[in-house]
């Protein structure tokens, strides 16, 4: 398809800002939504780098879709920048798991359209993770192995990492010479999510989702096609409890 040169340059200018900053302003959003040519060009540019464009009413974001994207954040980069020296894949798994729990906690079901909570405290986040860890522990070894194949998450290692960070038990294992506290780890996850513009700190140790996060959650996390039933699995015990009460 042939595009007018002016449209190509305008779209490329917007793409350049997205590639450099990962985000553009409201004016770019308006061009993207109102002009079919610019939208088509931007979508084509983003596909070339294995990304997708996600927009809110105020901003537009360039989001990597695959590990092949040059904009993909690698596990090694997260380890170097955010995690302690000697961090393993288990720490990365727990970071991802903690993020999913946080996102899901803002919604009343895994297919909600809008958040039902506006903010959470860090200690609440820790409690929610503990609840999901306890639920995972109700499965025996063989069940966990099967679930790991189904969801591509190392549930046993996540459980082990979380329990090694126990703030209460004096017998908590030591890594790199120091007991890793859960609150300390959660603070690290929080810092990562703030830097990625997925959550905001609003004072009093409280955090809230950004519009970027809400848009990504709706587009990916709430779609079974993308999450492969992960949200449904993690929160299934809540529905079982509700059905038991009924």
C-alpha positions in Angstrom: 0.0 0.0 0.0 1.3 3.4 -1.0 1.2 6.2 1.6 1.7 9.9 1.1 5.2 11.0 2.0 3.9 13.4 4.6 2.0 10.7 6.4 5.1 8.4 6.3 7.3 11.1 7.9 4.6 11.9 10.5 4.2 8.3 11.5 7.9 7.8 11.6 8.3 10.8 13.8 5.8 9.3 16.3 7.5 5.9 16.0 10.9 7.4 16.8 9.6 8.9 20.0 8.0 5.5 20.9 11.3 3.7 20.2 13.3 6.2 22.2 11.0 6.8 25.2 8.5 3.9 25.0 5.7 6.4 25.3 4.2 9.4 23.4 1.8 12.2 24.3 -1.9 12.8 23.8 -1.4 14.5 20.4 0.2 11.3 19.0 -2.7 9.3 20.4 -5.2 11.5 18.6 -3.3 11.1 15.3 -3.1 7.3 15.8 -6.9 7.0 16.4 -8.1 9.5 13.8 -5.9 8.8 10.8 -6.1 5.3 9.2 -2.8 5.9 7.3 -0.8 6.9 10.4 -2.3 4.0 12.4 -1.5 1.5 9.6 2.1 2.7 9.4 2.7 2.7 13.1 1.3 -0.8 13.5 3.5 -1.9 10.6 6.6 -0.3 12.1 5.9 -1.9 15.5 5.4 -5.4 14.0 8.8 -5.1 12.4 10.3 -5.0 15.9 8.0 -7.6 17.4 6.0 -5.0 19.3 2.5 -3.9 19.6 1.1 -0.4 20.2 -1.1 0.1 23.2 -2.9 3.4 23.8 -4.9 5.1 26.5 -6.8 8.3 26.1 -3.7 10.3 27.0 -0.7 8.2 26.0 0.6 5.5 23.6 3.1 2.8 24.4 5.3 0.5 22.5 5.1 -3.0 24.1 7.4 -5.9 23.2 5.4 -9.0 22.2 8.2 -11.6 21.9 11.7 -12.2 23.3 13.0 -11.4 19.8 12.0 -7.8 20.1 15.0 -5.4 20.6 12.8 -3.7 23.3 12.3 -6.9 25.3 13.5 -6.7 28.9 15.6 -9.8 29.5 15.8 -11.8 32.7 19.6 -11.1 32.9 18.9 -7.3 32.7 16.4 -7.5 35.5 18.8 -9.5 37.7 21.7 -7.0 37.1 19.6 -3.9 37.6 17.2 -4.8 40.4 18.0 -8.1 42.2 20.7 -8.9 44.6 24.1 -10.3 43.6 23.8 -14.0 42.9 20.1 -13.8 42.0 18.8 -16.9 40.2 15.9 -17.7 37.9 13.9 -18.5 41.0 14.1 -14.8 42.0 12.8 -13.8 38.5 9.9 -16.3 38.7 8.9 -14.9 42.1 9.1 -11.3 40.7 6.8 -12.3 37.9 4.5 -14.2 40.2 4.3 -11.2 42.6 3.5 -8.9 39.7 0.6 -11.2 38.5 -0.8 -11.4 42.0 -0.7 -7.6 42.3 -2.4 -7.1 39.0 -5.1 -9.6 39.8 -5.8 -8.2 43.2 -7.0 -4.9 41.7 -9.9 -6.8 40.0 -12.7 -8.8 41.5 -12.5 -11.6 38.8 -9.9 -12.5 36.3 -12.1 -11.2 33.5 -13.1 -7.9 35.0 -13.3 -4.9 32.7 -12.3 -2.3 35.4 -10.3 -2.4 38.7 -12.5 -2.7 41.8 -9.7 -1.5 44.1 -7.9 1.8 43.7 -4.8 1.1 45.8 -3.0 -1.4 48.0 -0.5 -1.2 50.8 2.7 -3.2 50.5 1.8 -5.4 53.4 -1.5 -6.3 51.8 0.4 -7.3 48.7 2.5 -9.6 50.8 -0.6 -11.1 52.4 -2.1 -11.8 48.9 1.0 -13.5 47.8 1.0 -15.7 50.9 -2.6 -16.7 50.2 -1.7 -17.9 46.7 1.4 -19.7 47.9 -0.7 -21.5 50.5 -3.1 -22.5 47.7 -0.3 -23.8 45.6 0.9 -25.9 48.5 -2.4 -27.7 48.6 -1.3 -29.5 45.4 1.0 -32.5 45.8 4.3 -32.9 44.1 2.9 -34.6 41.0 0.1 -32.1 40.6 2.6 -29.2 40.7 4.8 -30.9 38.1 1.8 -31.2 35.8 0.8 -27.6 36.5 4.3 -26.5 35.7 4.0 -28.1 32.2 0.6 -26.6 31.7 1.5 -23.0 32.6 5.3 -22.9 32.1 5.7 -21.6 35.6 8.0 -23.3 38.1 5.5 -23.3 41.0 7.7 -25.4 43.3 10.7 -23.0 43.0 8.3 -20.1 43.6 7.1 -21.7 46.8 10.7 -22.5 47.9 11.9 -18.9 47.2 9.0 -17.3 49.0 9.4 -19.6 52.1 13.1 -18.9 52.2 12.3 -15.2 52.7 10.2 -15.9 55.8 10.4 -12.8 58.0 9.2 -14.6 61.1 10.9 -18.0 61.3 14.4 -17.8 62.7 15.2 -20.9 60.6 14.8 -19.0 57.3 17.5 -20.0 54.9 20.3 -17.5 54.3 21.3 -16.5 50.8 24.5 -14.5 50.1 25.0 -14.3 53.9 21.8 -12.4 54.6 18.2 -13.4 55.3 16.1 -12.0 52.4 13.0 -10.4 53.9 9.8 -10.6 52.0 9.1 -6.9 52.5 12.6 -6.1 51.1 12.0 -8.3 48.1 8.6 -6.7 47.5 10.1 -3.3 47.7 12.5 -4.4 44.9 9.5 -5.6 42.8 7.7 -2.3 43.5 10.8 -0.4 42.3 10.9 -2.4 39.0 7.2 -1.8 38.4 7.4 1.9 39.1 10.4 2.2 36.7 8.3 0.4 34.0 5.5 2.9 34.7 3.1 0.1 35.6 2.4 1.3 39.2 2.6 4.6 41.0 3.4 5.3 44.7 0.8 7.5 46.2 2.1 7.9 49.7 1.5 6.1 53.0 3.2 3.0 51.6 0.3 2.7 49.0 0.5 1.9 45.3 -1.9 2.2 42.5 -2.1 1.0 38.8 -1.1 3.3 36.0 -3.3 3.7 32.9 -0.5 1.9 31.0 -0.9 -1.1 33.4 -4.7 -1.1 33.2 -4.5 -1.1 29.4 -2.0 -4.0 29.2 -3.9 -6.0 31.8 -7.1 -5.7 29.8 -5.4 -6.5 26.5 -3.3 -9.5 27.7 -3.8 -10.6 31.3 -7.6 -10.8 31.0 -7.6 -12.5 27.7 -7.5 -16.3 28.0 -5.9 -16.4 24.5 -2.8 -14.7 26.0 -2.8 -15.7 29.6 -3.6 -19.4 28.8 -5.9 -19.6 31.9 -3.2 -18.4 34.3 -5.4 -15.9 36.1 -8.2 -18.4 36.2 -6.0 -20.9 37.8 -4.4 -18.6 40.4 -7.8 -17.2 41.5 -9.9 -20.4 41.1 -9.8 -21.3 44.8 -11.7 -18.1 45.6 -14.6 -19.2 43.4 -14.5 -22.6 44.9 -14.8 -21.0 48.3 -17.7 -18.9 47.2 -19.5 -21.9 45.7 -19.0 -23.8 49.0 -20.6 -20.9 50.9 -23.6 -20.8 48.5 
